[in-house]
């Protein structure tokens, strides 16, 4: 991820990204509780991050009705270099 693409993200998307970076994978409700963002704003932030390839959404094994969001591996690996 280039710093320019991150800088161009909405503030809500940056917040969600940083929360996932700090805490690791989370469900939608966990993100909502952690960020305190309104539901529609959080959905928009997740959509923007997914469209930019910055996060993945998978099925939560504890509750298959929920999705779990995490940073994409390529971004996590790039930070380690």
C-alpha positions as CSV (number, residue, x, y, z in Angstrom):
1,X,0.0,0.0,0.0
2,X,1.4,3.4,-0.9
3,X,1.1,6.2,1.6
4,X,-0.7,8.2,-1.1
5,X,-3.6,5.7,-1.3
6,X,-3.9,5.6,2.4
7,X,-3.8,9.4,2.7
8,X,-6.7,9.6,0.2
9,X,-9.0,7.3,2.3
10,X,-11.9,8.8,4.2
11,X,-11.2,9.2,7.9
12,X,-13.6,6.4,8.9
13,X,-11.7,3.9,6.6
14,X,-8.4,5.0,8.1
15,X,-9.8,4.4,11.6
16,X,-11.1,1.0,10.7
17,X,-7.7,0.1,9.1
18,X,-5.7,1.2,12.2
19,X,-8.1,-0.7,14.5
20,X,-7.6,-3.9,12.5
21,X,-3.8,-3.2,12.4
22,X,-3.6,-2.9,16.1
23,X,-6.2,-5.5,17.3
24,X,-6.2,-8.0,14.5
25,X,-9.2,-9.7,12.9
26,X,-12.6,-8.5,14.1
27,X,-16.3,-9.0,13.4
28,X,-18.6,-6.2,12.3
29,X,-20.0,-5.8,15.8
30,X,-16.6,-5.8,17.4
31,X,-15.5,-3.1,14.9
32,X,-18.7,-1.1,15.6
33,X,-18.0,-1.3,19.4
34,X,-14.3,-0.4,19.0
35,X,-14.7,2.5,16.5
36,X,-18.0,3.9,17.8
37,X,-18.9,4.6,14.2
38,X,-22.6,4.6,13.0
39,X,-23.5,1.3,11.2
40,X,-23.8,2.9,7.8
41,X,-20.5,4.8,8.1
42,X,-18.7,1.5,9.2
43,X,-20.2,-0.3,6.2
44,X,-19.0,2.4,3.9
45,X,-15.5,2.3,5.4
46,X,-15.3,-1.5,5.0
47,X,-16.5,-1.2,1.4
48,X,-13.8,1.3,0.6
49,X,-11.1,-0.8,2.2
50,X,-12.3,-3.9,0.4
51,X,-12.4,-2.1,-3.0
52,X,-8.8,-1.0,-2.4
53,X,-7.7,-4.5,-1.5
54,X,-6.7,-3.5,2.0
55,X,-8.9,-5.9,3.9
56,X,-10.4,-9.4,3.5
57,X,-13.8,-10.5,4.7
58,X,-14.2,-14.1,5.7
59,X,-16.8,-16.2,7.5
60,X,-16.5,-16.2,11.3
61,X,-16.2,-19.8,12.5
62,X,-17.8,-18.9,15.9
63,X,-20.9,-17.5,14.2
64,X,-21.3,-18.3,10.5
65,X,-23.9,-15.5,10.2
66,X,-21.1,-13.0,10.8
67,X,-18.1,-12.0,8.8
68,X,-14.6,-11.4,10.2
69,X,-12.5,-8.7,8.7
70,X,-8.7,-8.7,8.6
71,X,-5.9,-6.9,6.8
72,X,-4.8,-8.5,3.5
73,X,-1.7,-10.6,3.8
74,X,0.2,-8.6,1.1
75,X,-0.1,-5.4,3.2
76,X,0.9,-7.2,6.4
77,X,3.9,-8.7,4.8
78,X,4.9,-5.4,3.2
79,X,5.0,-3.8,6.7
80,X,7.5,-6.4,7.9
81,X,10.0,-5.6,5.1
